Amino acid sequence: MGIDYVTFNQICKFAARQDQNAMNKSLMLGRAKLRYYSGKRQFHIPYKAKFQKSLDDNGFDLEMGQVIQKDNYAEKMFRKLGLGSIETMDYSDYEFSDNPEFTGHLHDLSEPVPKKLHNQYNFIFDGGTLEHVFNVPVALENVFDMLKDGGRFIGVNPLNGWPGHGMYQFSPELIYSFWNRKCGCEVTNCFAMSERPGKYFKHMKDPNNLTGRSRIGRRMLLWRVIPRGRLYLYYEIKKLADNLSTKPIMQTSYLKRWGEGK
């Protein structure tokens, strides 16, 4: 999926809220490209002017030329936005770089990461990798394990309109049930957004707090509230402590029904 304008805009907003001195070591899952091209390809950048506006609106004294790198990958962007020196983890090294400043880790996220990578990163970014990993529960636990206490995670994955893009499309149910109830993390943001700016943007509530027609005891009725077209599920997580539960995740609506039965 890479980092298009709507994702870049949210990363700018996120970065502007962070203590940049705390972001000294970061990781991205897969090596994401920034979809703001150099050279002749600049004529074909969707929403080109909006990239610079995102920098300006969020208080970054930067020009886009200072953010992009020649190979169009995103390491320089993260560094310039104050999100640390970012490393890459991928199944294959086909997108790895020979640059001595590049650090890549070869790993299948369907398998547990080595202990030496636990509690190593202040910030982890997934711009569209987890939906391609077969064993998503293990992959999510890997992200949790690699984050330091107080570390932040941004995920941008398909919510709707991406059939065949990956193995899965993600639901807010997964985000709140895994990150909040299984991991004890804070879900600081979770919303659906169209890949086309201004088309659709909606905060996704915790299923445990639904009211009205989507009241507790029913499933999230997303088919009534989201349009057709490609939608991202964007979410921000803060790890509060190293306290991953060993209990399996259960869907919120059924937990409520079973609880009422008792």
C-alpha positions as CSV (number, residue, x, y, z in Angstrom):
1,M,0.0,0.0,0.0
2,G,2.8,2.4,0.8
3,I,2.4,5.9,2.2
4,D,0.0,7.9,0.0
5,Y,-1.3,11.4,0.8
6,V,-4.0,10.5,3.4
7,T,-1.5,8.2,5.3
8,F,1.2,10.9,5.1
9,N,-1.2,13.5,6.5
10,Q,-2.0,11.3,9.6
11,I,1.6,10.5,10.2
12,C,2.4,14.3,10.2
13,K,-0.4,14.8,12.8
14,F,0.9,11.9,14.9
15,A,4.5,13.1,14.7
16,A,3.5,16.7,15.7
17,R,2.1,15.3,19.0
18,Q,5.1,13.2,20.0
19,D,8.1,14.0,22.1
20,Q,10.7,13.6,19.4
21,N,13.5,13.0,21.9
22,A,11.7,9.8,22.9
23,M,11.7,8.4,19.3
24,N,15.3,7.2,19.1
25,K,14.7,3.7,17.6
26,S,11.9,2.8,15.2
27,L,10.8,-0.1,12.9
28,M,8.6,-0.4,9.9
29,L,7.1,-3.7,8.8
30,G,8.0,-4.1,5.2
31,R,9.9,-1.3,3.5
32,A,7.3,1.3,2.7
33,K,7.6,3.8,-0.1
34,L,6.5,7.4,0.1
35,R,4.2,8.1,-2.9
36,Y,5.8,11.4,-3.6
37,Y,8.2,10.8,-6.4
38,S,11.3,12.6,-7.5
39,G,12.3,13.8,-11.0
40,K,9.9,13.5,-13.9
41,R,7.4,11.3,-12.0
42,Q,6.4,14.4,-9.9
43,F,3.9,15.2,-12.7
44,H,1.9,12.2,-11.7
45,I,1.7,12.6,-7.9
46,P,-1.9,12.4,-6.7
47,Y,-2.8,15.4,-4.5
48,K,0.7,16.8,-4.8
49,A,0.1,20.2,-3.2
50,K,-1.6,18.6,-0.2
51,F,1.6,16.9,1.0
52,Q,3.3,20.3,1.6
53,K,0.2,21.6,3.3
54,S,0.3,18.8,5.8
55,L,3.8,19.7,6.7
56,D,2.9,23.4,7.1
57,D,-0.3,22.8,9.0
58,N,1.5,20.6,11.6
59,G,4.3,23.0,12.3
60,F,7.1,21.3,10.3
61,D,9.6,23.8,8.9
62,L,10.3,21.5,5.9
63,E,9.9,21.4,2.2
64,M,8.9,18.1,0.5
65,G,12.3,18.1,-1.2
66,Q,13.8,17.6,2.2
67,V,11.6,14.6,3.0
68,I,11.8,12.5,-0.1
69,Q,14.8,10.2,-0.9
70,K,16.0,9.2,-4.3
71,D,14.8,5.6,-4.1
72,N,11.3,6.8,-2.9
73,Y,11.5,4.7,0.3
74,A,10.4,6.3,3.6
75,E,13.3,6.2,6.0
76,K,14.2,9.9,5.4
77,M,10.6,11.0,5.9
78,F,10.3,9.3,9.3
79,R,13.7,10.8,10.4
80,K,12.8,14.3,9.3
81,L,9.4,14.1,11.1
82,G,11.2,13.2,14.3
83,L,10.2,9.6,14.4
84,G,13.7,8.2,14.8
85,S,16.2,6.2,12.8
86,I,13.9,3.6,11.4
87,E,14.8,0.0,10.6
88,T,12.9,-2.5,8.4
89,M,11.6,-6.0,9.0
90,D,10.6,-8.2,6.0
91,Y,10.3,-11.8,4.9
92,S,12.6,-11.2,2.0
93,D,15.6,-8.8,1.4
94,Y,14.5,-7.9,-2.2
95,E,13.8,-4.3,-1.1
96,F,16.8,-4.0,1.3
97,S,19.4,-1.4,0.6
98,D,23.2,-1.5,0.4
99,N,23.4,1.9,2.2
100,P,25.4,1.4,5.4
101,E,22.8,3.5,7.2
102,F,20.1,0.9,6.4
103,T,19.3,-1.8,8.9
104,G,17.1,-4.7,7.8
105,H,15.8,-7.7,9.7
106,L,14.8,-10.9,7.8
107,H,11.9,-12.5,9.6
108,D,8.6,-14.2,8.9
109,L,6.1,-12.4,11.0
110,S,4.0,-15.6,11.2
111,E,6.7,-16.8,13.6
112,P,7.6,-15.3,17.0
113,V,10.4,-12.8,16.7
114,P,13.7,-13.5,18.5
115,K,13.9,-12.5,22.2
116,K,16.7,-10.0,21.3
117,L,14.1,-7.9,19.5
118,H,11.7,-7.7,22.5
119,N,11.2,-4.2,24.0
120,Q,13.5,-2.6,21.5
121,Y,11.4,0.0,19.6
122,N,9.8,3.3,20.6
123,F,7.8,3.4,17.4
124,I,6.6,0.8,14.9
125,F,4.8,1.5,11.6
126,D,2.8,-0.9,9.4
127,G,1.8,0.8,6.2
128,G,0.1,-2.3,4.8
129,T,2.0,-5.5,5.7
130,L,0.0,-7.3,8.3
131,E,-2.8,-8.2,5.9
132,H,-0.3,-10.2,3.8
133,V,0.8,-12.3,6.8
134,F,-1.1,-15.6,7.2
135,N,-0.8,-15.9,11.0
136,V,-2.1,-12.4,12.0
137,P,-2.4,-13.2,15.8
138,V,1.3,-14.1,16.0
139,A,2.2,-11.1,13.9
140,L,0.3,-8.8,16.2
141,E,1.9,-10.3,19.3
142,N,5.3,-9.7,17.6
143,V,4.5,-6.0,17.3
144,F,3.5,-5.9,20.9
145,D,6.7,-7.8,22.0
146,M,9.0,-5.5,20.0
147,L,7.5,-2.3,21.4
148,K,9.0,-0.7,24.5
149,D,6.7,0.2,27.4
150,G,5.2,3.6,26.3
151,G,6.0,2.8,22.7
152,R,3.7,3.7,19.8
153,F,2.4,1.7,16.9
154,I,0.6,3.0,13.8
155,G,-1.2,0.5,11.6
156,V,-2.8,1.2,8.2
157,N,-4.6,-1.8,6.8
158,P,-7.5,-2.6,4.5
159,L,-10.9,-2.1,6.0
160,N,-13.1,-2.4,2.9
161,G,-12.8,-2.4,-0.9
162,W,-9.5,-4.2,-1.1
163,P,-10.5,-7.8,-2.0
164,G,-7.5,-9.8,-3.2
165,H,-5.0,-7.2,-2.1
166,G,-4.0,-9.3,0.8
167,M,-5.2,-12.3,2.8
168,Y,-7.4,-10.2,5.1
169,Q,-9.3,-7.0,5.6
170,F,-9.3,-5.8,9.2
171,S,-12.1,-4.7,11.5
172,P,-12.2,-2.3,14.5
173,E,-13.3,-5.4,16.5
174,L,-9.9,-6.9,16.0
175,I,-8.1,-3.6,17.0
176,Y,-10.0,-3.1,20.2
177,S,-10.2,-6.7,21.3
178,F,-6.5,-7.5,20.7
179,W,-4.8,-4.2,21.6
180,N,-7.1,-3.1,24.4
181,R,-8.5,-6.2,26.0
182,K,-5.8,-8.7,25.3
183,C,-2.7,-6.5,25.6
184,G,-3.9,-3.7,28.0
185,C,-2.8,-1.1,25.5
186,E,-4.5,2.3,24.8
187,V,-6.1,2.6,21.4
188,T,-5.5,6.4,21.0
189,N,-7.1,6.6,17.5
190,C,-9.1,4.3,15.3
191,F,-10.9,5.4,12.2
192,A,-11.9,4.5,8.7
193,M,-10.6,6.8,5.9
194,S,-10.9,6.8,2.2
195,E,-7.8,6.7,0.1
196,R,-9.3,9.8,-1.6
197,P,-8.9,12.8,0.7
198,G,-12.2,14.4,1.8
199,K,-14.3,11.5,0.6
200,Y,-14.9,9.6,3.9
201,F,-13.5,9.8,7.4
202,K,-15.2,8.2,10.4
203,H,-14.0,7.4,13.9
204,M,-14.5,3.7,14.8
205,K,-15.8,3.2,18.3
206,D,-14.8,0.5,20.7
207,P,-17.5,-2.2,20.2
208,N,-17.8,-2.4,24.0
209,N,-19.2,1.1,24.0
210,L,-21.7,0.9,21.2
211,T,-25.2,2.3,21.7
212,G,-28.5,2.6,19.9
213,R,-29.0,0.4,16.8
214,S,-25.4,-1.0,17.3
215,R,-26.0,-1.5,21.0
216,I,-24.1,-3.9,23.2
217,G,-24.9,-7.5,22.4
218,R,-25.0,-6.9,18.7
219,R,-22.2,-7.0,16.1
220,M,-20.8,-3.8,14.7
221,L,-23.1,-2.9,11.8
222,L,-20.4,-1.5,9.6
223,W,-22.3,-2.3,6.4
224,R,-24.7,0.4,7.4
225,V,-22.1,3.1,8.1
226,I,-19.3,2.7,5.5
227,P,-19.5,3.4,1.8
228,R,-18.2,1.4,-1.2
229,G,-14.7,2.1,-2.3
230,R,-11.3,1.6,-0.9
231,L,-11.1,2.4,2.8
232,Y,-8.2,2.1,5.2
233,L,-8.4,1.2,8.9
234,Y,-6.0,3.6,10.5
235,Y,-5.2,3.1,14.2
236,E,-2.7,4.3,16.8
237,I,-1.7,2.2,19.8
238,K,0.2,3.1,23.0
239,K,1.8,0.2,24.9
240,L,1.3,0.7,28.6
241,A,3.0,-2.3,30.1
242,D,4.4,-5.7,29.2
243,N,1.3,-7.6,30.2
244,L,0.0,-9.7,27.2
245,S,-2.8,-11.9,28.3
246,T,-2.6,-15.6,27.5
247,K,-6.4,-15.9,27.2
248,P,-7.8,-16.1,23.6
249,I,-9.7,-13.2,22.1
250,M,-13.5,-13.4,22.0
251,Q,-15.8,-11.2,20.0
252,T,-17.3,-8.4,22.1
253,S,-20.9,-9.0,21.1
254,Y,-20.8,-12.6,22.2
255,L,-19.1,-11.8,25.4
256,K,-21.9,-9.5,26.2
257,R,-24.5,-12.1,25.3
258,W,-22.9,-14.7,27.4
259,G,-22.5,-12.3,30.3
260,E,-26.2,-11.5,30.1
261,G,-27.0,-15.2,30.2
262,K,-25.2,-15.6,33.5
